[in-house]
Amino acid sequence: QVQLVESGGGLVQAGGSLRLSCAASGRTFSSYGMGWFRQAPGKEREFVATIRWSDGSTAYADSVKGRFTISRDNAKNTVYLQMNNLKPGDTAVYYCATTGWKYLPVSESEYDYWGQGTQVTVSS
């Protein structure tokens, strides 16, 4: 049983920045990593970034490389997504999720527990 709560979403102008947080509670010891996904209206949920708790190794979608940074605070059981140089195409509901895999999965099906999502809207 893992509970995830995302926060930090909002409305921002193109070129601006937001920092999303995802606080985890419950059986977090069973999770090897955390990921961020996003879903725009009418589109499939897509991978954004993932991080491994143990060593902080990361992986990113090509669309966000160089602009987004995923990080974690193990003591707080919290992961972050720093989003810089935001574009209108980044507009979506952003979800964090846990994975029990030791590698860095990028598929939605490889994640177990999901947060409720936080809306990010980027205006042009």
N, C-alpha and C positions, 0 to 999 in steps of 0.2 A: 504494500500500500504506500504509494507516493503521491503527494499533493504538490502541485506546481502553481504558482501565482505570478503572472507576468504583470509588469507595470512599466510606465515610462512612455507609452505611446501618446500621440497627439497630432496636432496640425502644425506643419512647418513649411516654410517657403523653400522652393528648390534652391539647393546649395547649402542649406542649413544642416544642422546636426540634431540627433536625438540619441539618448542612451537608454536602452531597454534593460530591465532587470527581470530575472526569474528566480524566485525564492523557492527552494525545495524543502519539503519536510516529509517525515515518515521514514520508510525504509530506504533511505538514500544510500546506504552502504551496498545495496544490491545494484546500484547504477555505476557503470564505468565511464559514462560520458553524457554530455548534454548537447542538444542541437537546437537550432533555430530554423523554423520553416515559416513560409508566408503564403497567403492565399488571397488573391484579388477576386472580386466578384466575377463569377462566370468562368473562372480559370481553375486549373488543378493546383493543389498545394505543392509548393516547390521548396527544395532544400536551399538553405541560405548559408549556414555555417555550423560547425560542430567542434567540440573540444573534449579532450580526455582529462578526467579529473586528476589522474596520477601524475602526469608530466606536463600537462597543458598543451599537448600537441593539437594542432588545429587543421581544419580543412574548410575551404570556402567554395561557394559557387562562383563560376567565372564572372557572373554579372555583378558581383559585389566585391571582388578582389581589389585591394587598394583603397577601398572606401569604407568597408566595414571591418571591425575587429571584435572577435569574440574573446572573452576572458572569463576567469572564474576565481572565486574566493572560496576555497575549500572550507575554511573555518565557518563561513556564513552559509554554506550550502547554496551559494548563489552564483548564477552565471549572468554575464552582461553581453550586450551587443551594442557596441559603439558604432553609430551610423553617421558617417560624414559625407559631405557633398551629395546630399540626398537628391534624387530625381523623381519626377512624377511617376515613373515606372516602378518606383519602390512602394507606392501606395498599396497597402494590403493589410490584412489582419496577420499579425505576427504571433506565432506560437512557439513555445519552448517545449521540449520533450526529453525524456530520459531514454538511454539505451543500455542494455545489458551486455552489449558486445564490447570486447576489449580493443577492437580496431576503431576506425573513424567512419562509421556508416553514413551514407548520404541518402539512403532510401527511407521513405516514410514508414514502410513496413518493418523496418528494423528498430523502430522506436516504440516504447511501451506505454509510458504515461505522458499525458499531454495537459498543458495548461489551458485556460479558458480563452486565451488570446488577447492581444491588445492592438487597437487600431492605430495604424500609422497612415497619415494622409499628407501627401506632399503636393503643394500647390505650385503652379507655374506662374 
